[in-house]
Amino acid sequence: QAEEYFDGDGWKGSAKEWELEVLVGLFDDPLNQAQTPLTVSLSRNGHHAVVGTVVSGKSIFLQTFVFGLVSRYTPEEINVYAIDFSAKMLSAFEGMPHVGGIMYENDDDRMAKFFNMLGTVLEERKQLFKGGNYSQFVRVNGVILPSVILVIDNYANFMSKTNNQYEDMILQLSKDGVSYGIFLVIAAGGFGAMEIPSRIGDNLRTVICLEMSDKFQYAEALRTMQIDTIPEANVKGRGLAKAGERLLEFQTALCFEAEDDFARMGQIGRMAEAMREKWAGRRARPIPEIPENPMWADYAGWEEVGKLLKDDRHLPIGYNMQNAAAYGIDLSKVYCYLIAGKARSGKTNLLKVMLKSALLRGGEVTVIDFNGEFAGIAKKESLPLIDTDEGMFRFFSGLLPEFKERNTRKKKDIRLGMSDEEIYEDM
């Protein structure tokens, strides 16, 4: 029993100094006639590979590992993401405040947005740490940035079904992730071209080895020829792992005592519900997705839109389809914008979104509408509405003095040799 754990009401206790370590099973140490805890420590041992043959218990091991994480640490301390291309044992953790998302086969769109988000997190942390690393940052500032843990069950199937398109990103994370608080725990059949390739496997510092076919496979997976003991065969969750400098047999623990895997997942699900009810703080950053029916009120209140509105140039109008991030027109580069499309494709709605966004920016908005479609919104927002030729003539005539004054200033900036960006900043 860990000192820090979720007891149904909250997370009790806290580590004296930062670590990322959970109990996952028991070692059998016949030499010392003892059974000792098997822990997985990401803070000490970095990325982990969990390898073993089919039906050796890799998915159960990952389930126990994630259970240990969410039981011991709060959502402000860890954010967990999972890619489950195996038995969907990790699906029970969906909805926990620690869990930003779990992806399965055919979740192509979510997968693309997730890895795009992860790349953004990596770059943000590189800028923030300025040459330092995550453990140093946490020692100085505390855990104000959560550790990010990516768990992948059945790596070979994941790579095959996604045509290896994320392998370069996994490689980058395997090299740089630990320094920026992003940890990988990958389950596979072993190492090699059809499983975890060597260029990634070489960066996974710690290997947990469940049942293999023979002694040579154990030796290859554990990167040692000194295999003095072979785990008992056909026992799910039984394997070999390092205890200091020694290799010992271990047995994976189960999250709950239950009749079967399905019943155990039900218990985890109920625990997830309790955690959602009790947790009122910041949740894990969700995998970005575009709402099926986006509404302006929700969009305008979104944190990402608020960031765009706080800068000096963006007019938020929608979502970036590639990563579901807030998209805005860059007004430092675009000053005339044409919307084209067939009937009922959303042109009028987009104009209304631009109008509302411009008002949020504090801009001066004028509506020119000869068809009456914007009369209602212009009245509601108390905006000047031009609906006659005479009114349009007066508007542009009144705009000329302002235009001339700004044009004179811009020409002066050009003569001073300013770049386009410098001119925009000056204006």
C-alpha positions in Angstrom: 0.0 0.0 0.0 1.5 3.3 -1.1 1.5 6.3 1.3 -0.1 8.4 -1.4 -3.4 7.0 -2.8 -7.0 7.8 -3.8 -9.2 6.5 -1.0 -12.6 7.4 -2.5 -12.7 10.9 -1.2 -9.4 12.3 -2.5 -5.7 11.8 -2.9 -4.0 11.4 0.6 -0.5 12.3 1.3 2.2 13.6 -1.0 5.8 12.7 -1.8 8.5 14.7 0.0 10.3 15.3 -3.3 9.2 14.7 -6.9 9.2 11.1 -8.2 7.0 9.2 -10.6 6.9 5.7 -9.2 4.2 3.0 -8.8 3.9 -0.5 -7.5 2.9 -3.1 -10.1 3.7 -6.5 -8.6 5.9 -8.6 -6.4 9.4 -10.0 -7.0 10.2 -13.6 -5.9 13.7 -13.5 -4.3 14.4 -17.2 -3.4 18.1 -16.4 -2.5 16.9 -14.2 0.3 13.7 -16.1 0.9 11.6 -13.0 0.4 9.0 -11.3 -1.8 9.7 -7.7 -2.5 7.7 -5.0 -4.3 8.2 -4.5 -8.1 7.9 -0.8 -8.8 8.0 1.1 -12.1 9.9 4.4 -11.7 9.7 6.7 -14.7 11.5 9.5 -12.8 14.6 7.2 -12.2 14.5 4.9 -15.2 12.9 6.9 -18.0 10.9 5.2 -20.8 9.8 1.6 -20.3 9.2 -1.3 -22.8 6.9 -4.1 -21.7 7.6 -7.2 -23.9 6.2 -10.7 -24.0 4.5 -13.3 -26.2 0.8 -13.3 -27.1 -1.4 -13.8 -24.0 1.5 -13.3 -21.6 -0.3 -10.5 -19.7 1.1 -7.3 -21.2 -2.3 -5.6 -21.3 -2.9 -6.5 -17.6 0.5 -5.1 -16.7 -0.3 -1.8 -18.4 -3.7 -1.7 -16.7 -2.1 -2.2 -13.3 0.5 0.4 -14.1 -2.0 3.1 -15.1 -4.2 2.2 -12.1 -1.2 2.8 -9.9 -0.5 6.2 -11.5 -4.1 7.5 -11.2 -4.4 6.2 -7.6 -1.2 7.8 -6.4 -1.0 11.1 -8.3 -3.6 13.9 -8.9 -4.6 15.1 -12.3 -2.5 18.2 -11.7 0.6 16.0 -11.3 0.1 13.6 -14.2 -1.7 13.5 -17.6 -2.2 10.1 -19.1 -2.9 9.3 -22.8 -3.2 5.8 -24.2 -3.2 4.1 -27.6 -4.8 0.7 -27.2 -4.6 -1.5 -30.3 -4.9 -4.7 -28.2 -7.6 -6.0 -25.8 -9.0 -2.5 -24.8 -8.0 -3.1 -21.2 -7.2 0.6 -20.9 -10.7 1.7 -21.9 -11.8 1.5 -18.3 -9.7 4.6 -17.5 -11.6 6.8 -20.0 -13.3 9.8 -18.2 -10.8 9.9 -15.4 -9.7 13.5 -14.7 -6.1 12.4 -15.3 -6.8 10.9 -18.7 -6.7 13.2 -21.7 -7.9 10.5 -24.1 -7.6 6.9 -25.2 -7.3 6.0 -28.9 -8.2 2.8 -30.7 -8.1 1.4 -34.2 -9.8 3.7 -36.7 -9.4 6.8 -34.5 -7.3 8.2 -37.3 -8.5 11.8 -36.9 -8.0 11.9 -33.1 -4.6 10.2 -33.5 -3.4 12.9 -35.9 -4.7 15.7 -33.6 -3.1 14.0 -30.5 0.4 13.8 -32.0 0.1 17.3 -33.3 -0.8 18.4 -29.7 2.0 16.4 -28.3 4.5 18.1 -30.6 3.2 21.5 -29.5 3.6 20.5 -25.8 7.2 19.4 -26.5 8.0 22.7 -28.2 6.3 24.7 -25.4 8.4 23.0 -22.8 11.6 23.4 -24.8 11.0 27.2 -24.8 10.0 27.2 -21.1 12.9 25.1 -19.8 15.6 27.1 -21.7 18.2 24.3 -21.7 17.2 22.8 -18.4 15.2 19.6 -18.0 11.9 18.6 -16.4 13.3 17.2 -13.1 15.3 20.5 -12.6 12.2 22.6 -13.4 10.1 20.6 -10.9 12.7 20.9 -8.1 12.7 24.7 -8.5 9.1 25.4 -9.3 7.1 22.4 -8.0 4.8 20.3 -10.2 3.2 23.2 -12.0 3.5 21.3 -15.2 2.2 17.7 -15.1 4.2 14.7 -16.2 2.7 13.4 -19.5 2.6 9.6 -19.8 1.9 8.0 -23.2 1.0 4.3 -22.9 0.9 2.2 -26.1 -0.5 -1.3 -26.1 0.5 -3.5 -29.0 3.0 -1.3 -30.7 3.4 -3.5 -33.8 -0.3 -3.4 -34.6 -0.4 0.4 -33.9 2.4 1.0 -36.4 1.0 -1.4 -39.0 -2.6 0.1 -38.9 -1.3 3.7 -39.1 1.3 3.0 -41.8 4.2 4.0 -39.6 3.2 7.6 -40.0 3.9 8.4 -36.3 7.2 6.5 -36.0 9.3 9.7 -36.4 7.3 11.4 -33.6 7.7 8.4 -31.3 11.4 8.4 -32.1 11.7 12.1 -31.1 9.8 11.5 -27.9 12.0 8.5 -27.1 15.1 10.7 -27.4 13.9 14.0 -25.9 10.7 13.2 -23.9 12.2 12.4 -20.5 14.0 15.8 -20.5 10.6 17.5 -20.9 8.5 15.4 -18.7 7.0 13.2 -21.4 7.3 9.5 -20.8 6.7 6.4 -23.0 5.5 3.0 -21.8 5.3 0.7 -24.8 4.0 -2.9 -24.9 5.1 -5.2 -27.8 6.1 -8.7 -28.6 9.8 -7.8 -28.5 12.4 -5.8 -30.3 13.1 -5.9 -34.1 11.8 -4.7 -37.4 8.3 -6.2 -36.9 8.0 -5.0 -33.2 9.8 -2.1 -31.5 12.5 -1.1 -34.0 16.0 -0.7 -32.6 16.3 3.0 -33.3 13.4 3.5 -30.8 14.1 0.5 -28.6 17.7 1.7 -27.9 16.1 4.8 -26.2 13.8 2.8 -23.9 16.1 2.5 -20.9 14.1 -0.1 -18.9 12.6 -3.4 -20.1 10.0 -5.5 -18.2 9.9 -9.0 -19.8 6.9 -11.2 -19.5 6.8 -14.8 -20.8 9.0 -15.5 -23.9 9.4 -18.6 -25.9 12.9 -19.5 -24.8 15.9 -18.4 -22.9 17.5 -16.7 -25.9 14.4 -14.5 -26.4 14.6 -13.4 -22.7 18.3 -12.6 -23.2 17.7 -10.6 -26.3 14.8 -8.6 -24.7 16.6 -7.9 -21.5 19.9 -7.2 -23.3 21.9 -9.6 -21.2 23.2 -13.2 -21.6 23.1 -13.9 -17.8 19.7 -15.5 -17.5 19.9 -17.7 -14.4 16.2 -18.3 -14.0 13.2 -18.8 -16.4 9.8 -17.7 -15.2 7.1 -20.4 -14.7 5.4 -21.0 -18.1 1.7 -20.3 -18.9 1.2 -18.0 -15.9 -0.3 -14.7 -17.1 1.6 -11.7 -15.7 4.7 -13.7 -14.7 8.1 -12.5 -16.0 11.5 -11.2 -15.4 12.7 -7.7 -14.4 15.7 -6.1 -12.8 15.9 -5.6 -9.1 19.0 -3.5 -8.8 21.7 -5.4 -10.7 19.9 -8.8 -10.4 17.2 -10.3 -12.6 14.3 -11.7 -10.6 11.1 -13.4 -11.4 8.0 -11.3 -10.7 4.2 -11.6 -10.7 2.1 -8.7 -11.9 -0.6 -7.5 -9.4 -4.2 -7.0 -10.4 -6.0 -3.7 -9.8 -8.9 -5.4 -8.0 -9.9 -8.9 -7.0 -12.6 -9.8 -9.5 -14.2 -12.8 -11.3 -12.8 -11.8 -14.6 -11.3 -9.0 -16.7 -14.7 -7.6 -17.5 -15.7 -7.3 -13.8 -12.3 -5.7 -13.0 -12.8 -3.1 -15.7 -16.3 -2.4 -14.2 -14.6 -1.7 -10.8 -12.1 0.7 -12.4 -15.0 2.4 -14.2 -16.7 3.0 -10.9 -13.5 4.4 -9.4 -13.2 6.7 -12.4 -16.7 8.0 -11.6 -15.7 8.7 -8.0 -12.6 10.5 -9.1 -14.7 12.7 -11.5 -17.0 13.6 -8.7 -14.3 14.4 -6.1 -11.9 16.3 -8.4 -12.5 20.0 -8.9 -9.1 21.1 -10.1 -7.5 21.2 -13.5 -8.0 18.1 -15.6 -5.7 16.5 -18.2 -5.5 18.5 -21.4 -8.0 16.7 -23.7 -7.2 15.5 -27.2 -8.4 18.3 -29.4 -11.5 17.7 -31.4 -13.9 19.9 -33.3 -17.4 19.8 -32.0 -20.0 18.2 -34.2 -22.2 21.3 -34.0 -19.9 24.2 -33.0 -21.7 27.1 -31.2 -20.4 30.7 -31.1 -21.0 31.1 -27.3 -18.8 28.0 -26.6 -16.2 29.0 -29.1 -16.0 32.6 -27.8 -15.5 31.4 -24.2 -12.7 28.9 -25.2 -9.3 29.6 -23.6 -7.5 29.2 -27.0 -9.8 31.9 -28.6 -9.1 34.1 -25.6 -5.3 33.8 -26.3 -5.8 34.8 -30.0 -7.9 37.8 -28.9 -5.2 39.0 -26.5 -2.6 39.4 -29.2 -2.5 42.3 -31.5 -3.5 40.7 -34.8 -5.8 37.7 -34.9 -9.5 37.5 -35.7 -10.7 34.1 -34.5 -13.2 32.5 -36.9 -13.1 28.8 -36.4 -11.0 25.6 -36.0 -7.9 24.3 -37.7 -8.9 21.0 -39.2 -5.4 19.5 -38.8 -5.1 19.9 -35.0 -8.5 21.3 -33.9 -6.8 24.4 -32.5 -8.5 27.8 -32.7 -7.9 29.4 -36.1 -7.8 33.1 -36.8 -7.1 35.4 -39.7 -3.8 37.2 -39.2 -4.7 40.8 -39.7 -1.0 41.8 -39.9 -0.9 40.0 -43.2 -4.5 40.1 -44.5 -6.5 43.3 -44.8 -9.0 42.2 -47.5 -10.7 38.8 -47.2 -13.0 37.2 -49.8 -15.5 34.5 -48.9 -16.7 32.4 -51.8 -19.0 29.4 -51.9 -22.2 28.0 -53.4 -25.6 28.7 -51.9 -26.2 27.5 -48.3 -22.5 26.7 -47.8 -22.2 29.0 -44.7 -21.0 32.3 -46.2 -23.4 34.5 -44.2 -22.8 32.5 -41.0 -19.0 33.1 -41.4 -19.5 36.8 -41.9 -21.5 36.9 -38.7 -18.8 35.0 -36.8 -16.2 37.6 -38.1 -18.5 40.4 -37.0 -18.8 39.0 -33.5 -15.1 38.3 -33.3 -14.2 41.8 -34.4 -16.5 43.2 -31.7 -14.7 41.0 -29.1 -11.4 42.5 -30.3 -12.9 46.0 -29.7 -12.8 46.9 -33.4 -15.0 49.4 -35.1 -17.5 47.4 -37.2 -19.7 48.7 -40.0 -22.2 46.5 -41.9 -23.0 47.1 -45.5 -26.1 45.0 -46.5 -28.5 45.7 -49.3 -30.5 42.5 -48.8 -31.5 42.9 -45.1 -29.8 39.7 -43.9 -27.7 41.6 -41.3 -30.3 44.1 -40.2 -31.2 42.1 -37.1 -27.6 41.5 -35.9 -26.7 45.1 -36.7 -29.6 46.4 -34.5 -28.8 43.9 -31.7 -25.1 44.9 -31.6 -25.9 48.7 -32.1 -23.8 48.7 -35.3 -24.0 51.3 -38.1 -25.9 49.6 -41.0 -25.5 50.9 -44.6 -28.2 49.8 -47.0 -28.4 52.5 -49.6 -26.0 53.9 -52.3 -26.1 57.3 -50.6 -25.2 55.8 -47.2 -22.3 53.9 -48.7 -20.9 57.0 -50.4 -21.0 58.9 -47.1 -19.3 56.1 -45.3 -16.3 55.9 -47.7 -16.1 59.7 -48.0 -15.8 59.8 -44.2 -13.2 57.2 -44.2 -10.8 59.1 -46.6 -9.2 61.4 -44.0 -8.3 58.5 -41.7 -7.0 56.5 -44.7 -4.8 59.4 -45.9 -3.4 60.0 -42.4 -2.5 56.3 -42.0 -1.1 56.1 -45.5 1.2 59.1 -44.8 2.5 57.4 -41.7 3.1 54.1 -43.6 5.0 55.9 -46.4 7.2 57.5 -43.8 7.9 54.0 -42.3 8.8 52.7 -45.7 11.3 55.5 -46.3 12.9 54.6 -42.9 13.5 51.1 -44.3 11.1 49.3 -41.9 10.1 45.7 -42.7 6.4 44.8 -43.1 6.3 43.5 -39.5 8.0 46.7 -38.1 5.5 48.8 -40.1 2.6 46.8 -38.6 4.0 47.2 -35.1 4.3 50.9 -35.6 0.8 51.3 -37.1 
